[in-house]
Amino acid sequence: MYILIPMDNEDAQEASITKLGDVKIWAQVLVQEGRVAQIKFNPEWSTFEDRSEAAVVMDDNEYVWPFMEQNMMVLVAHTQRSIDDIVEAYIFRELNELAY
């Protein structure tokens, strides 16, 4: 499964999730068999070759309609900030679904 995350930089070890209005680069993380299989970065979320199935945002107040129009599941990482923490929370179903 491909997960889309707005990040503040493209250093996979140092990057943190950021608000959609402050995004510097998008990370597309491939999660397979409970682990990170691949991380790709792109300045535009819509130009990744592979279709993302979920987008992760920082809070419920983000403007997520573009993702929903693409039939992506939108998840909220209230406390997780790094890619590893977000993926771990995703695997253990600790990310919240967007509250409307």
C-alpha positions in Angstrom: 0.0 0.0 0.0 1.2 3.5 -0.9 0.8 6.2 1.8 1.2 9.9 1.0 2.7 12.2 3.7 3.4 15.9 3.5 6.9 16.5 4.8 9.2 19.4 5.8 12.3 18.0 3.9 13.4 14.9 2.0 15.8 13.4 4.5 13.9 10.3 5.3 15.5 10.0 8.8 15.1 13.7 9.8 11.9 14.7 8.0 8.7 15.5 9.9 5.1 15.6 8.8 3.9 19.2 8.2 0.6 21.0 7.6 -0.5 20.9 4.0 0.0 24.7 3.6 3.6 24.3 4.7 4.6 21.2 2.8 8.1 21.3 1.2 8.1 17.8 -0.3 5.8 14.9 -0.4 6.8 11.4 0.7 5.2 8.4 -0.9 5.8 5.4 1.4 5.3 1.8 0.2 4.3 -0.4 3.1 4.5 -4.1 2.5 4.4 -7.0 4.9 4.4 -4.6 7.9 7.5 -2.6 7.0 8.7 0.3 4.8 9.6 -1.2 1.4 10.3 2.1 -0.4 10.2 5.8 0.1 9.9 8.2 -2.9 9.9 12.0 -2.7 8.3 14.5 -5.1 7.4 18.2 -4.9 3.9 17.5 -6.1 1.7 14.7 -4.6 -0.3 14.3 -7.8 2.8 13.4 -10.0 3.8 10.1 -8.4 3.7 7.3 -10.9 2.1 4.9 -8.4 -1.4 5.8 -7.0 -1.4 6.4 -3.3 -4.2 4.7 -1.4 -4.0 6.8 1.8 -3.0 10.3 2.7 -1.8 11.2 6.2 -2.3 14.7 7.6 -1.5 16.4 10.9 -5.0 17.3 12.1 -8.7 17.2 11.3 -8.8 20.8 10.0 -6.6 20.2 6.9 -8.1 20.8 3.5 -8.3 17.2 2.2 -10.9 17.3 -0.6 -8.3 16.8 -3.4 -7.3 13.5 -1.7 -10.9 12.4 -1.2 -11.7 13.2 -4.8 -9.0 10.7 -5.7 -10.7 8.1 -3.4 -7.8 8.1 -1.0 -8.4 7.2 2.6 -7.4 10.2 4.8 -5.8 9.4 8.1 -4.7 11.8 10.9 -1.4 11.6 12.7 -2.1 13.6 15.8 1.1 12.8 17.7 3.3 10.9 15.2 5.8 13.1 13.3 8.5 10.9 11.6 7.9 8.6 8.7 8.8 5.6 10.9 6.4 6.6 13.6 3.6 7.2 11.1 4.1 3.8 9.4 4.2 2.1 12.8 1.0 3.8 13.8 -0.6 2.8 10.5 0.4 -0.8 10.9 -1.0 -1.0 14.4 -4.1 1.0 13.3 -3.3 3.9 15.7 -3.9 6.6 13.1 -7.4 8.2 13.3 -9.7 8.5 10.4 -10.6 12.1 9.5 -13.4 13.5 11.6 -15.8 15.5 9.4 
